[in-house]
Amino acid sequence: MNETAFDPRSEKRVFMLKNVSMIPLKEQPALDECEGVKATYRGKVAFKSKDKKPPFVWRYGIFLWLGVATLSESGVAAQAFPQKPVRFVLGPAPDFLPRLVSQRLSEAWGHQVVIDQRPAAGGIVAANVVAKSAPDGYTWLMSAGSYYVIDALDKNLQYNMTKDFKSVTLMATVPFIMVVNPTFGPKSIAELVQLAKAKPGQINFASAGTGTTTQLAAELFKLSAKVNLIHVPYKGVAPAIIDVIGGQVPLMFAIAQSAVPSILNGKLRALAVTSAKRLLAVPEVPTLSESGYADVEIVGWNGVSVPAKTPQSLALQINTDIRKILNQKEMQERMVSAGFDLADTTMEQFQAFTEKDVKLYDRIVRESKIKLDSM
């Protein structure tokens, strides 16, 4: 420990406290001169001055380590944060939201939040970098549902999303939009299902990669509609959308914020959104529930996670600062126009949200028989 206390019965120093000056032993007041003094540690009362035999108090000295214990959770937690640039690591997801948040945090903190995008292997590289980084609050992962899917599929990963990461905050959710090339025949979900059943196994769909939520959204639709569409995985959202626009693949369940610009300029045609309500950015596009598939409700999401051993007090500060940014009016307007639904969660709420989504992912993976060898 780093603390100091004196035991007048032995007059020996029993702990060492750095950078704190002790009150000379003879000048310390007796407990009966300190009526009402109380110390707590981790929410519990450790002693009161009226106690006859307080566990950490002697008549001529007060056991000071109680006052510093919570501050000494780690050297980092006791300092102002941040003291240097923060690295925000991304996988293959679009960088619009993290760059927006990073810019505002950099302005608020006076220290840069630097984007480090590592899209290889569906985000495995990005997650591995953060899992192995120091738990000091200076390396974040933009977490998403696909990380948990890959975690379930690949038992040889060098990290575990549940054990090696701490959920800090959910930044936003974003629905998927079923988009098709404008030359593709179906103009509604009903027409697509009719065509798919007439040509089983002959219609392809693109995704950002095996195990990504863009695939899971399509697989959930396949299960509900009882159609056989063939999966064509890409290395990221952007190349998949490019090939749908180019006609190499007729359709995909695209992340809304990546698809909305191409929908608005006519390069893509939207058939439905996967959220419970219509998207403000494209309000004319119906939900899958409105199209007859109420059980197909799935959204993508972006959050912030840090290494599991990051001090709780530091994680709470990061949560608070990010939520302040997300609740700025201008920030909210930009996010809505890009197709996001703003989130404002505590660490506990984000953890509960993640656990619920993971159960849905597990069901889709199991029933769709998604395999690691297809990655």
Backbone torsions as a table, in degrees:
resi	resn	phi	psi	omega
1	MET	NA	165.0	179.0
2	ASN	-102.8	11.1	-167.8
3	GLU	-102.8	164.7	179.2
4	THR	-122.0	143.1	169.5
5	ALA	-152.3	156.1	177.7
6	PHE	-117.7	134.6	173.8
7	ASP	-105.9	105.7	-175.4
8	PRO	-65.9	-16.3	179.2
9	ARG	-71.4	-30.2	179.2
10	SER	-114.8	-12.5	-177.0
11	GLU	53.4	39.7	178.2
12	LYS	-116.5	147.1	174.1
13	ARG	-78.4	120.8	-175.6
14	VAL	-102.2	-17.2	174.6
15	PHE	-143.1	162.1	178.5
16	MET	-113.7	125.4	176.8
17	LEU	-113.3	119.4	-178.8
18	LYS	-83.0	140.8	172.2
19	ASN	64.4	21.5	176.5
20	VAL	-129.0	129.5	180.0
21	SER	-89.6	128.4	178.1
22	MET	-80.0	147.6	170.6
23	ILE	-72.5	129.5	179.5
24	PRO	-49.5	140.5	-173.4
25	LEU	-55.5	-42.5	-176.9
26	LYS	-69.3	-23.1	-177.5
27	GLU	-89.9	-6.5	-178.3
28	GLN	-73.6	134.8	-178.5
29	PRO	-73.7	153.2	174.0
30	ALA	-73.4	159.9	-177.1
31	LEU	-61.5	-34.1	-178.0
32	ASP	-72.2	-7.0	174.5
33	GLU	-96.8	-0.6	-176.1
34	CYS	-121.9	46.4	-177.7
35	GLU	-58.2	134.0	178.4
36	GLY	91.9	-4.8	178.6
37	VAL	-70.6	133.7	-179.8
38	LYS	-142.3	140.8	176.0
39	ALA	-125.5	141.6	178.9
40	THR	-124.5	154.3	176.6
41	TYR	-140.5	119.1	-179.2
42	ARG	53.3	43.7	173.0
43	GLY	84.5	-3.6	-179.3
44	LYS	-112.9	144.5	178.7
45	VAL	-73.6	119.8	-179.2
46	ALA	-86.7	-38.6	174.7
47	PHE	-161.4	157.5	171.2
48	LYS	-126.2	151.4	-175.8
49	SER	-66.6	-19.0	-179.1
50	LYS	-86.4	-7.3	179.4
51	ASP	-61.9	141.8	179.6
52	LYS	-72.4	-41.5	-179.3
53	LYS	-132.6	71.2	-179.0
54	PRO	-61.7	137.3	-172.2
55	PRO	-64.8	-25.7	-175.8
56	PHE	-122.4	20.3	-175.8
57	VAL	-128.8	134.1	170.9
58	TRP	-109.3	163.8	-175.1
59	ARG	-58.6	-34.7	-174.0
60	TYR	-109.3	11.6	-179.6
61	GLY	-162.8	148.1	179.7
62	ILE	-108.0	132.8	-178.2
63	PHE	-74.0	99.8	-167.2
64	LEU	-76.8	-11.3	-173.1
65	TRP	-63.1	-22.5	178.3
66	LEU	-60.9	-36.9	-177.1
67	GLY	-71.8	-23.7	-177.1
68	VAL	-105.8	-9.2	-173.3
69	ALA	-57.8	-46.5	-177.5
70	THR	-71.2	-28.1	177.8
71	LEU	-75.5	-20.5	-175.1
72	SER	-98.9	19.3	177.9
73	GLU	-52.6	-37.9	169.0
74	SER	-161.2	162.5	178.2
75	GLY	-61.5	-32.7	-177.4
76	VAL	-69.0	-43.4	-174.1
77	ALA	-62.0	-25.6	-177.4
78	ALA	-83.8	-5.9	-178.7
79	GLN	-102.7	161.1	172.8
80	ALA	-67.1	142.2	-178.1
81	PHE	-125.2	136.7	-2.3
82	PRO	-92.7	163.3	176.5
83	GLN	-110.8	-4.5	-177.8
84	LYS	-157.2	175.2	179.9
85	PRO	-60.7	148.4	177.2
86	VAL	-106.0	137.8	178.6
87	ARG	-100.8	123.9	-178.5
88	PHE	-110.0	104.6	-173.1
89	VAL	-91.5	130.6	179.6
90	LEU	-116.3	152.6	170.6
91	GLY	-91.5	-135.3	-177.2
92	PRO	-84.3	1.0	-176.6
93	ALA	-67.8	153.1	174.3
94	PRO	-57.6	148.5	-172.2
95	ASP	-99.9	8.8	-176.2
96	PHE	-57.7	-53.4	-176.6
97	LEU	-65.6	-50.9	-179.8
98	PRO	-61.4	-33.9	178.4
99	ARG	-68.7	-36.6	178.4
100	LEU	-64.9	-46.4	179.3
101	VAL	-66.5	-42.4	-178.5
102	SER	-61.5	-41.1	179.9
103	GLN	-61.1	-46.1	-178.2
104	ARG	-68.2	-38.7	178.2
105	LEU	-66.0	-39.6	178.9
106	SER	-59.9	-41.3	178.6
107	GLU	-66.4	-40.7	-177.6
108	ALA	-72.0	-37.4	-174.8
109	TRP	-88.7	-26.8	-173.3
110	GLY	79.5	10.9	175.4
111	HIS	-133.7	141.2	-175.7
112	GLN	-71.0	140.6	166.9
113	VAL	-105.8	109.5	-169.4
114	VAL	-97.9	128.6	178.3
115	ILE	-80.4	129.9	178.3
116	ASP	-126.5	95.2	-175.5
117	GLN	-90.6	126.2	179.9
118	ARG	-132.3	84.6	-171.3
119	PRO	-79.8	-8.6	-173.7
120	ALA	-60.7	147.3	174.2
121	ALA	57.9	36.8	174.9
122	GLY	65.4	18.0	179.7
123	GLY	105.5	-5.1	-179.6
124	ILE	-60.9	-41.9	-179.9
125	VAL	-62.0	-44.9	-179.4
126	ALA	-61.8	-48.0	-178.7
127	ALA	-63.7	-37.8	-179.5
128	ASN	-65.8	-38.9	178.7
129	VAL	-60.5	-45.8	-177.3
130	VAL	-72.0	-40.8	-179.4
131	ALA	-58.8	-33.0	-177.3
132	LYS	-92.9	-1.4	-178.0
133	SER	-80.2	164.9	179.8
134	ALA	-66.1	138.6	-179.3
135	PRO	-80.9	58.3	-174.3
136	ASP	-113.1	7.0	178.0
137	GLY	87.1	-2.3	-174.6
138	TYR	-98.3	1.2	175.8
139	THR	-133.8	120.7	-178.1
140	TRP	-117.5	156.1	170.7
141	LEU	-115.2	132.5	169.8
142	MET	-80.3	96.6	-175.3
143	SER	-77.6	155.3	180.0
144	ALA	-155.3	166.7	-176.8
145	GLY	-59.1	-33.9	-176.3
146	SER	-61.4	-28.9	177.9
147	TYR	-62.2	-38.2	-178.9
148	TYR	-74.2	-30.9	176.1
149	VAL	-66.1	-49.0	179.5
150	ILE	-62.9	-36.6	178.1
151	ASP	-58.4	-39.0	179.8
152	ALA	-75.4	-31.0	-176.5
153	LEU	-81.7	-36.7	-173.2
154	ASP	-107.2	104.6	-179.0
155	LYS	-81.9	-2.3	-178.7
156	ASN	-102.4	9.9	178.4
157	LEU	-62.9	151.5	179.1
158	GLN	-87.2	6.1	179.3
159	TYR	-144.4	166.8	175.2
160	ASN	-131.8	125.0	-174.2
161	MET	-61.1	-33.9	-178.2
162	THR	-77.7	-41.1	-174.0
163	LYS	-88.1	-30.8	-171.1
164	ASP	-101.5	1.0	-179.6
165	PHE	-131.5	150.9	174.8
166	LYS	-113.8	125.4	-179.9
167	SER	-75.9	121.7	-176.5
168	VAL	-96.3	-57.6	179.0
169	THR	-160.9	149.5	172.8
170	LEU	-89.8	123.4	-178.4
171	MET	-85.2	-46.0	-176.6
172	ALA	-164.8	156.3	169.0
173	THR	-110.5	157.4	-179.0
174	VAL	-149.1	125.9	-179.5
175	PRO	-74.1	167.6	172.3
176	PHE	-98.3	150.4	175.9
177	ILE	-120.5	126.1	173.0
178	MET	-74.5	113.9	-179.4
179	VAL	-117.6	149.8	178.4
180	VAL	-132.7	159.6	172.7
181	ASN	-65.6	138.1	-177.0
182	PRO	-57.5	-21.5	179.8
183	THR	-87.1	-8.7	179.2
184	PHE	-72.1	137.2	-170.4
185	GLY	-57.0	-55.9	-172.7
186	PRO	-59.3	135.9	178.2
187	LYS	-114.2	6.3	178.1
188	SER	-153.7	166.0	177.5
189	ILE	-61.9	-41.0	-179.5
190	ALA	-59.7	-43.3	180.0
191	GLU	-67.6	-36.6	178.3
192	LEU	-64.4	-46.3	-179.7
193	VAL	-61.8	-41.9	179.0
194	GLN	-60.8	-43.9	179.3
195	LEU	-66.9	-42.3	-178.3
196	ALA	-64.0	-36.9	178.8
197	LYS	-73.9	-27.3	176.7
198	ALA	-77.2	-26.1	-179.2
199	LYS	-129.7	66.3	-177.9
200	PRO	-61.8	133.4	177.9
201	GLY	74.6	10.6	-177.8
202	GLN	-112.3	-3.7	-180.0
203	ILE	-112.8	126.6	-179.2
204	ASN	-95.6	154.0	169.8
205	PHE	-132.5	143.2	-179.8
206	ALA	-92.8	157.6	172.2
207	SER	-146.4	171.8	178.1
208	ALA	-79.1	0.6	179.6
209	GLY	142.0	156.3	178.7
210	THR	-63.1	131.8	179.6
211	GLY	88.3	-7.0	176.8
212	THR	-78.9	159.7	-178.2
213	THR	-69.4	-18.2	174.0
214	THR	-67.4	-32.0	174.0
215	GLN	-74.2	-43.7	-176.3
216	LEU	-62.6	-35.7	177.6
217	ALA	-61.5	-43.6	178.9
218	ALA	-67.1	-40.0	-179.9
219	GLU	-65.3	-37.4	178.0
220	LEU	-65.0	-40.6	176.4
221	PHE	-63.4	-43.8	178.5
222	LYS	-57.8	-43.2	-179.8
223	LEU	-63.4	-42.0	-177.7
224	SER	-71.2	-44.0	-176.5
225	ALA	-84.7	-12.4	-178.8
226	LYS	58.9	51.5	177.7
227	VAL	-122.3	157.3	-179.1
228	ASN	-110.9	97.2	175.7
229	LEU	-106.5	146.4	-175.3
230	ILE	-98.9	128.2	-176.3
231	HIS	-79.2	131.4	174.0
232	VAL	-123.1	99.4	-177.2
233	PRO	-79.0	141.8	175.5
234	TYR	-117.3	172.5	177.9
235	LYS	-98.1	68.7	179.1
236	GLY	119.3	163.6	-178.0
237	VAL	-69.4	-45.5	-173.9
238	ALA	-57.5	-51.0	-179.7
239	PRO	-65.1	-29.7	177.7
240	ALA	-67.1	-46.0	179.1
241	ILE	-63.9	-40.1	179.3
242	ILE	-58.0	-41.7	-178.7
243	ASP	-74.6	-27.8	173.7
244	VAL	-69.4	-42.5	176.9
245	ILE	-61.4	-39.3	-178.0
246	GLY	-79.0	-9.8	177.8
247	GLY	88.9	3.3	178.4
248	GLN	-68.3	-33.1	175.4
249	VAL	-130.4	135.7	-172.7
250	PRO	-75.9	-25.8	-173.8
251	LEU	-155.2	165.5	171.6
252	MET	-163.8	162.0	169.6
253	PHE	-95.1	97.9	-174.2
254	ALA	-93.3	149.2	172.2
255	ILE	-62.7	132.0	-171.5
256	ALA	-53.7	-46.5	-175.2
257	GLN	-66.2	-22.9	177.4
258	SER	-84.1	-24.9	-174.7
259	ALA	-96.3	-28.7	-173.2
260	VAL	-53.9	-47.6	179.8
261	PRO	-57.0	-41.2	-178.9
262	SER	-73.9	-26.2	174.7
263	ILE	-70.0	-43.9	-177.2
264	LEU	-67.6	-30.5	179.9
265	ASN	-95.7	6.6	173.3
266	GLY	84.6	5.1	179.6
267	LYS	-78.3	-20.3	176.0
268	LEU	-131.7	152.7	173.5
269	ARG	-114.1	129.8	-178.5
270	ALA	-94.4	134.1	178.6
271	LEU	-102.5	-34.4	-178.5
272	ALA	-169.8	158.9	173.4
273	VAL	-111.3	154.3	-174.2
274	THR	-93.0	-0.8	-178.2
275	SER	-84.4	170.3	-178.2
276	ALA	-71.7	-25.0	179.5
277	LYS	-131.0	162.8	-179.0
278	ARG	-64.8	155.5	-177.8
279	LEU	-88.9	130.7	-178.2
280	LEU	-60.9	-31.8	-178.2
281	ALA	-69.1	-29.5	178.0
282	VAL	-137.8	69.1	-171.6
283	PRO	-64.8	-16.0	-179.8
284	GLU	-79.1	-12.2	-177.6
285	VAL	-86.1	123.7	-177.6
286	PRO	-73.9	162.9	173.5
287	THR	-83.0	163.3	175.8
288	LEU	-66.4	-30.4	175.9
289	SER	-61.9	-44.2	177.2
290	GLU	-64.8	-23.8	-178.2
291	SER	-91.0	4.8	175.9
292	GLY	104.0	8.7	-177.6
293	TYR	-128.7	71.1	-175.2
294	ALA	-66.1	-23.2	-177.8
295	ASP	-83.9	-1.8	177.8
296	VAL	-99.9	82.5	177.1
297	GLU	-129.0	110.6	-177.1
298	ILE	-151.8	138.1	179.2
299	VAL	-129.2	152.4	170.7
300	GLY	-84.8	165.3	178.6
301	TRP	-154.2	156.7	176.8
302	ASN	-129.9	128.2	178.4
303	GLY	-133.2	-174.8	176.7
304	VAL	-121.8	127.0	176.2
305	SER	-127.3	153.5	-180.0
306	VAL	-132.1	166.7	177.0
307	PRO	-54.2	144.0	-170.7
308	ALA	-58.1	-31.3	-175.9
309	LYS	-87.8	7.2	175.0
310	THR	-60.7	131.9	-178.9
311	PRO	-54.8	139.0	-177.5
312	GLN	-59.2	-40.0	-178.8
313	SER	-62.7	-35.9	179.5
314	LEU	-72.4	-41.3	177.5
315	ALA	-62.2	-38.4	178.5
316	LEU	-65.2	-38.2	178.3
317	GLN	-65.4	-42.3	178.5
318	ILE	-62.5	-42.9	177.5
319	ASN	-57.0	-48.3	-178.2
320	THR	-62.4	-44.1	-176.8
321	ASP	-68.9	-38.5	178.2
322	ILE	-67.7	-40.3	179.9
323	ARG	-64.6	-34.1	175.7
324	LYS	-61.9	-41.7	178.9
325	ILE	-64.8	-46.5	-176.7
326	LEU	-64.2	-25.1	-177.6
327	ASN	-91.1	4.1	174.4
328	GLN	-71.0	136.6	-174.7
329	LYS	-57.4	-47.1	-179.0
330	GLU	-62.2	-38.4	178.8
331	MET	-63.1	-44.6	-179.9
332	GLN	-62.4	-41.4	179.9
333	GLU	-63.2	-41.9	-179.8
334	ARG	-67.7	-37.9	-179.9
335	MET	-67.9	-43.2	-180.0
336	VAL	-64.0	-42.4	-179.1
337	SER	-65.5	-23.7	179.6
338	ALA	-89.7	-4.3	177.3
339	GLY	102.5	7.9	179.9
340	PHE	-90.4	152.9	166.3
341	ASP	-107.0	120.4	-176.7
342	LEU	-63.0	138.4	173.5
343	ALA	-114.0	150.6	178.5
344	ASP	-146.5	86.6	-170.5
345	THR	-122.0	149.5	167.8
346	THR	-75.7	171.4	177.0
347	MET	-61.7	-39.9	-178.8
348	GLU	-66.7	-40.1	179.2
349	GLN	-66.3	-39.4	178.3
350	PHE	-64.7	-40.4	179.1
351	GLN	-62.8	-43.3	179.3
352	ALA	-64.9	-40.5	177.7
353	PHE	-60.3	-45.4	-178.9
354	THR	-61.8	-45.7	-178.7
355	GLU	-61.0	-39.8	178.5
356	LYS	-65.2	-44.1	-179.4
357	ASP	-65.9	-38.5	-179.4
358	VAL	-60.8	-36.3	177.0
359	LYS	-62.8	-40.5	177.2
360	LEU	-65.4	-44.7	179.5
361	TYR	-59.5	-43.5	-179.3
362	ASP	-59.4	-40.8	-180.0
363	ARG	-65.3	-44.7	-179.4
364	ILE	-63.4	-44.7	-179.8
365	VAL	-60.6	-44.5	-177.9
366	ARG	-66.4	-48.7	-175.8
367	GLU	-74.8	-28.0	178.5
368	SER	-88.9	-9.3	178.5
369	LYS	58.5	44.4	175.9
370	ILE	-70.8	129.9	-175.3
371	LYS	-117.2	152.9	179.2
372	LEU	-64.4	-33.3	-175.5
373	ASP	-70.0	-8.2	177.1
374	SER	-93.4	2.6	-178.6
375	MET	-83.0	NA	NA
